[in-house]
Amino acid sequence: MIRAQAIGYILGQFLLALGTLMLPPLAFGFLSAGDDPRPVGYSLALTAGTGALLRQMFRRPETDLTQREGILLVCVIWLNVSLFGCLPFWFSPHFKGFVDAFFESVSGFTTTGATILEKVEVLPASLQFWRCFSHWIGGMGIVLLGVAVLPLLGIGGMHLYRAEFSGAKSEKLKPRITETALSLWKIYVALTLVQYGALRWAGMGPFEAVCHTFSTLGTGGFSTRTASVAGFQSPAIEYIIIAFMLLAGINFTRHYRLWVERKPSRFFGDFEVQGYLLLVLAATVVIAASLGFESGLGAERAIRAALFQVSSITTTTGFATEDFEMWRPLPQLILLALMFAGGCTGSTAGGLKVARILLLKQVVGREFRRMVERRGVFAIRLGNDVLPEAAVQSVLNLVYLAFVVNFASCLLLAAVGVDVLTSISAVSAAMFNVGPGLGSVGPSEHYGHLPGLAKWVLSGCMLGGRLEFYTALVIWTPAFWRK
């Protein structure tokens, strides 16, 4: 039986933490000339006040969370963080209504980077900071952050950790789950500081360097400029962001093996890292060749443009230096396919994840071999590990769920008048937390013109994709609530 007392108390803890995280943008509101701190100030008061009220209403749980409670709590936390996180936008005059504010908030915390804003520069510094900061918070995971800083959860936090952070399913770095979460957060913070220093060295201003660092490491894509990274016209900045997008798309347990344990073989020898880097290289070569031959760009410019967009789409960051809608159909099709692939498991990137793509390749290969050798017994291996059939079936079910949700969402968007290309690319970009799509939601467009129902559907797709569908959908089944 699910304990409402446990859910309410822990949710209150998270809302108090979220209210605390609104202090930096509130400070920007007070310190920036012409800024209005009231939207963030009102939001902080409501968020922290609700959190404090929940803590008073419900008792601290005396025992660990069950698996069902962990799954439900993850969904409740993500929904409430998105709801309370949208308050600064809703209270500001720059968003038309609640649906736009909620869409922007969900896009931020799920690290999607899709925006309803036609001109990003109209936002004051406090809201600019909050948009990008939401990427950084959501990138490593709101629940993972809670497990790291709220010892309240204890061992019961494992159910939250596994439900929200897919990389934790296969490997723990420390005996205690809190220590594991803290280790990953230390690496995340260290990479953040290094990228900030690199962007400042490349000539980016302090405020914009902070915002773009948050968006890059969280693989989100919100920028302080409508033109995104293209607005800086700086090859050095582009190469720095490329490097950190690629690093953020790699499993953070592999970063731990490389930077903390000093075991480069565990990093570069990992099958998923190798497949991920090979995918980026192959896509870059093909797109660069297309740009060089058909667009007449110089070799360095074509390679940089191709590498940036491939890295941005593969890691589901969504930054742009080029309007790839103007490219030939082949590069556009490759980028659309990369939306589905995504980065590595256990990274801040979205998508199906490279490991699952490699697994599907092996499953198809096994079926071909079975047609030839009927009596053969063939194991599915990922690296040196033999996967049990239950794990293989779980991945196949996940892919099936992803495509069912994709198709149903495309039908809903088409039903409210969105054209086919925009429907397909917008749903894919939302589900896999990419941001820019094709059609009327391309890299030089925005989502603000879509009907209200389409924004609600896409918000659901972003949350479902961030929770990898199982967690988001299982709570709607009768079996989940059955005693």
N, C-alpha and C positions, 0 to 999 in steps of 0.2 A: 504494500500500500504506500502511495506517495504521501509524504508528510508536508502539508502546507506550511507548517511552522519552520521547517528547515529551508524550504524554497524562499519564503518571505524574508527570513533573517539574513540569509546569504545574499539575496538580491539587494537588500538594504546596504550591506557592506560594499557591494559593487557600485551602487549609486553614490555612496559617500566618496568612494575613490574617484568616480567620474567627476563629481563636483570639485574635488581637489585638483584634478587635471585641467579644470577650466580656469585656474588661477593665472597661468602664463598668458593666455589670450586676454584675460581681464587686465593684466598689467600693461599689455600693449595698448588696450583701449584707453587707459589713463595717461600713458606716456606719449602716444602718437598725436601729433597736432591734427586737429579736425576730426579725430575719431570719437565715437560715442560708446562709452563702456557699458551703457545700460542693457543692451541685448544680452551680453555675456553675463553681466551682473545679475539680472533677473533669472537667467537660466541656471546660474550657479546656486542661487538661493533656492529655487524650486527643486533642483536635483538633489542637493545636499539635504534639504528639508524633508523630501520624500524618503531619502535613505535613512535619515535619523528616525522618522516616524515608523518605518518598517522595522527598524531594530527595536523600537519600544513596543510595537504591537506583537512581535513574534519572539519566541525564545530561541536561544542558541541551541542547535542540535547536540544531543548528548552522544550520539553514535555517528559513525561514518555514513556518507551518502551511499545509497544503493545505485546500481547501474541505471535503473529507470529514472531515479531522481537526478542523477548526473546529466542524462540526456535531456530531460525536461528543463533543467536549470540552465543548460547551455542555450537552448532556444529562447527561454525567457530573458536571459541576460542580453543576448544579441538584439532581441526585439526592443527591450527597454533602453539599452544604450543608444540604439538608433533613434528611438522616440525622444529621449531626453537630450541626446546630442543634436537634434534638429532645432531645439529651442532658440539658440542664438541666431539661426537663420530666420526662423519664423517671426521673432521679435524685431528683426531688422526690416527696413523698407525695400530691400533689394530682392526679395522673394515674393512672388505673387500670392502664394497661399500655402496652406499646410502641406499639400501634396508635393509641391516643389521643394519645400524645406526638408521634408522627410526623405525624398529621393536623393537630395544632395548629401544628407547625413548618412544614409545607407551606403551610398556610393563611396563616401569617405571611409567609413569604418570597415567595409568589406574590401577596401583597397581596389575598387573598380575604377574610379576616376572619371566616370561619366558625369557631365555637368548640365544643368539647365540654364546656365548663365550665358548670355550672348557676349557680354564683355566682362571679363574677370576683374579688370582693373578698377571697376566701380566699387568693389568691396573695400572697406577699411582694413587697416592692418590687423586688427583683432580677429576679424572673420577670416581673413586670408590665412592667418596663423592657425586658427581652429580647423579650417578645412584640411590643411596639410598635416597638422598634428594628429588628426583623426586617422590618417593613413598609417602613421608611425605606431599609434596605439593598436590599431586593428591588424597591422601587418604581422607582428609576432603573435598576436592573438589576445583579445581581451580576457578570455578565460585563462590563458597561460599566464598573463600578467597577474591575475588574481591568485592563481596557485602559487606564484612566486612571492607575493607580498602579503597574502592572507593565510597565516599558519592555521587559522581556524579550520581550514578544510582537511588538514592532516592527510592521512593515507587515503581518505575518501575522495580527495582531489584527483586521484588517478582516473576516475570515471569522467570527470570534467576534462582532464588533460587529453584523454584518448578520444573523447567525443568531438573535441574542437581542433586538436592539433594532430594531423594525420601522421606525421613523422614519428610520433611517440609510440605508435603501435608496434614498431619493430625494434626499437632500441631505447634503452635508458642509459644515461651517462653516469648517474649517481645512484646509490642505494635508495635514497629518499627522493620522492617526486619533487618536493620543494627545492632541493639542491639541484636537481636536473633543470628545472625551470629557471632558477637563478643563473646557472651556468650559461644557458642559451641567451638570457637577457644581457649578460655581461658582454658576450660576443656582439650582440646586436648594438649595444651602446657604443662599444669600441669602434665598430665599423661606421657608426653614425658620426663620431668625432673625427675619424680619419677623413671621411668624405667631406665633411664641413670644411676642414682645413684645406683639402685639395681644391674645392670650389672657390674658397677665398683666395688661394694662390693664383687661380686662373682668372681672377678679376671680378668675380661675382660679389655683389654687396652682401653685408652681414645678414640682413633680413631675408633676402631671396636665397642665400646659401642655406640658411636654416630650413626654409620651407621646401626647397628642392631636395635637400638631404632627407627630410622626413618622407617625401613622396617617393624618392628613389628606393630607400631601404625598405619601405613598406610596399614597394611595387604597386603604388597607387596611381600616380600620374597627374594629380592636381598641380597646376602651376600658378604662379603669380601673374602670368601674362596670358592673354588670349591666344597668342601665337605659340604658346608652350615654349619648349627649349629653342625652337627656331627664332624666337624673338631676341636671343642673345647674339646670334651670328658669330659664335666662337667655337672653332674646332676643338680647342683645348677643353672647354666645358663639355662638349659633346662626348669626347673620348673618356673623360672622367665619369660621366653619368653612365656611359656604356659599361665601363668596368664594374661599377657598383650595382648596376642592374643585373649583370651576369652573376655577381657574387651573391646578391640577394635571392636569386633563383636557384641556388644550390642548397641542399639539405644542411641545416645548421648543425646537426650532429657531425657532419663531415668537416665543417669549419672548426668544431671543437677538436676533432682528431688532428687537424692540421696545425692550428694556432696554439692550442693548449698542450696537447699531448706530443706535439712535434712528430707526427707520423704522416709524412706526405704520401706514403704508399696507400694509406687508408683513405686518402682524399682522391688522388688521381687514379688509383686503381679501382675505384668504385664503378660498377657497371653503369649505374644511372648517371653519374657525373660524366662519364665518357660518352654515353648516348646523348646527353643534353648538349655537350660541347660540339659533338659531331653534327647534331641537328642544326645548331646555330651556324656552324661553319658551312654546311652544305646549302642551307637556305640563303646565306649571305653571298656565296659564290654565284648561285644562279641569278639572284636578283641584281647583284652588281653587274654581271655580264649583260643582263637585259637593259639596265639603265645606261651602261656604257655604250652599247651598240645602238640602241633605239632612241635614247634621249640626248646623246652627244655629250654627256658629262665627262669630265676628266677622270682618270683612273682613281685618284685619291678621293675625289668628291663622290664618285659612284660607290666606292667601297665603304666610305664613311656613312653615306645615306642608307645603304643597304644594311650595314651592320647595326646602325642605330635602330632602324625600324624593326629588324628581325629580333634584336635583343629586347626592344620595348614590347613587342607583341608576344614573343615566346615567354617572357617573364610576366606577362599580363600587366605591365606597368602603364602603358598607354601614352607615354610622352611622344611628341612628334617633332621632327625637324623638316619633314616634307609632307605635302598633301598627296598621300599615296593613292587617292582616288584619281589622280591625273596620270598614274602609271599605267602601263599596259596590263591586260587582263591576267597574264601569267603571274607577275609579282603579287597582284591583288589576291589571286587564288591561293598562292603560297602563304600569304599573311593570314588569310581566313582559316587555312588549315592549322597554322601555328596557334591560333586562338584555342583550338581544341586540345592541342598537345600540352601547352603550359610548361612550367618549370619542374623542379624535382619535388618529391614528397618531403615534407618537413621543412620547406622553404616558405617565404612569404608570398610566393607566386601562386596563381590560380591555375585553372585548366584541369584536364584529366590527370596530368602528371606523366612525366617521361617513363617512369617505372611501369605504369599501367599500360602505356602504349607498347613498351617492349614485351610486357607479359602477353598482351593480345596478339602480338606478332608470333610469339612462341605457341600460343594456343592454336592459331590458324595453321602454323607449320606442323603441329602435332596431328591435327586432323588430316592433313595431306598424307602424312606418313601412315596413319591408321588405315587410310583407303588402300594403300599399297601393301602394308604388312598387317593383316587383320589380327594376328595373334600377338603382336608386339605390345610391350608395356613401356610407355614413354613418360618420363617425368618432366615436369615444368620446372626449370631452374631460373633463378634470378641471381646472377653472380655465382656464389658457391652454395647458395641455399636452395634446397628442394622444397617447393611450395606444396602444401597439402591441397587436396581437391577443394576443400571448403574455402580456402583463400582464393583459389582460382574462380570458383563460382561466385564469391562475393564481388570480385572485380567485374565479372561479366554482368552481374545484376546491377552494379553501379553504372556501367556504361549504358545498359538498357534503360535505367531510370533517367539518366541524363538526356537521352534522345527522346524519350517519351515526354519529359517536361519541356524540352526544346520544341518539339512539334506542337504540343498543346498551347504553349505560349505564343508561338508564331501564328497559330490560328486565331487566338484572342486579339493579337495586334492587328491582324488583317481584318478582323471583324469590325474594328473601330475605325477602319479607313487608312491604315498605314500600308504603304506599298510593299510588295513582296521582298525586294532586296533589302529595304530598311528593316522589315520585320525579322528576316533571317539573321542579318548581321547584328541588329540591336539585341536580340535575344541571346545570341551566342556571346556577344561582348559582355552582356550582363551576367549570364550564367557562369562564365569563366573569368569574370572580374577583370576584363581587359580595358573597357572604357570606350574608345573610339571604334566605330564600325565602318560600314559603307552606306551608300545611299545618302539620305538626309541626316544621318548621324555620323558622318565622316570626321576625319581629324580636324577639319576647318569648320565644322558645324557643331551643334549642341543638341540636347534632348528637350529643350524648353518648349518646342513647338508641338510635341506629341500630345495626344489627348490624355486627360487625367487617368482614365482606366489603364491606358498603356503604361503610364508611369508607375501605377500600383503593381501591375503585372511584372514590370522590369525590376521593381524594388524587391518583390518576392523572389525573382530569379537570382538577384544578387545575394540575398540572404541564403537561399537554398544552395547556390553554388559555393558560397563560403563555408557552409557546413557540410558540403559534399553530399547533399540530397538525403542520404540515409537518416541522419540526425534530424533534419527538418521535416521529413515525411513520416517517420515512424510514429511520431506522436499523434498522427491523425488516424492511426489504425485502431480498431477495437481491441486487439490483443494487447496493446500497450497499456490500456486502462483496466484490463481485466485483472481481478484479484488473483 
